[in-house]
Amino acid sequence: MVNNWLIESFRELGLNLQYGNLRKSRIKTNCFGTSLISDLVDQDGFKRIGSAQFRKKGAFLQHGEIQTNPSRDLWFKLFKEEAPPKVNLKLTNDEIVQHLRNSFLKNKPNINFKNIAIDNKK
């Protein structure tokens, strides 16, 4: 459900995403270096959205990282490899967040949000 919404929302912004292909994690040092079936990758195979999901007693928690424009210097410092190429969506981070929020709420008037946290670091 969540990944389908992300795929459609980013397609509307011009970024085509698809599911990753690994069933088990082979993460060594870079969590963005592998793509599980819960992750979303671009047409060149770069992981753009890393996701973790948890369900219990009717509750649903989605945690993820959206990586469109990683800092090349920080990426190299952390992972000792080149960062994936930047994605130009021609929007600010705030505009991307607003688009994602609006597209999620579209046609869902009965959704009740509790304890939403959006970390929109610039």
N, C-alpha and C positions, 0 to 999 in steps of 0.2 A: 504494500500500500504506500508506504512512505517513499520508497525508491521510485515507484512509478510516477508519483507526483513530482519528485525531483527531476526525473528524466524529462517529463513534459514541461515543467517550468523552465528548465535550462534550455530546452529546445526552442521555447518561445523567445529566449534571449540570444539564440544563435549558437549555442554549444550543444552538440549532440553527444549524449552519454549512453553507455550500455553497462550491463552487469559485468563484474570481474568474473574470473573463471576458476579460481582455486576453492576447494572445499575445506582444506585444512591450512592453517597458518604455517608459513615457512619463514616468518620474520626473523631476521638476524639482527640488523642494526637500524634499518629504515622501514618504518611501518608503511610508508608510501611506496616502497619498492616492490610490494606484492599486492595483488588484488583478489580478495575473496569474493564469493558470490554475493555478499552483502554490500560490497563496495561498487562504486561507479567509475568507469574509465572513459576517456575520450577516444576519438577515432584513431589516435596514434598509440593507444594502450597505456597512456599515463593516467594513474589514479588521480581523480579530481575530487572525489568524495569518499572518505573513509567512514564507515558506519558501524555502530554496535547497537543492538536492540535487545530489550529485555521485556518480557511479558509475565505478569503475575496477577491473579485474581481480578481480571478485567482491566487492569492498568497496563499502560504501555509507555516505555521509556525509550526514546531515540536519542542517541548521542553520536555526534559526528563532527567531522572537520571538512570544510569546503576549501579546497586549495586551487585558486585560480591564478594568483600572482605571487608565488613564493619569493622571498628575498634570496637572491642568488648567493650573497655572502653568508647569510645565516644558514642556508641549506647546506652549503659546502662545509661550513664549520661544524655543523651537527652530524652530517652523514658522510662527509669525505667523498662526495660525488656531485656532479653537475645537477642543478635544479631542472625540473621539467620546464618547457617553454611557457612563457606567460600567455594567458588567454585575454584577449581584448574584447570585453563585453560592452564597452563604451558607456558604462554606468559606474557610479560610485558604489562603494560597499553598502552605504545606506540605501541606495536605490535598489540594489540587488536584494537586500533583506526585505525591503518593502514589497518588491515584486513577489518574492517567495511567500511572504505572509498573505498577500492578497490572493495569490493563486491557490493557496491551501484553503483559505476560508470561502472561496467561491463555491456556491451551491452547498454549503455546509452550515446552515443557520443555527443548528442545535448543538454545535460543538462547545463544550465547556472547558476552558483552559485553566489549569491550576499550576502555580509555581513555574512559569515559563522563564527561562533564562537565555538570553541571546548575548553572546560575547562577540561584539563587533569591533575587534581590535583593528586599528588602522596602521 
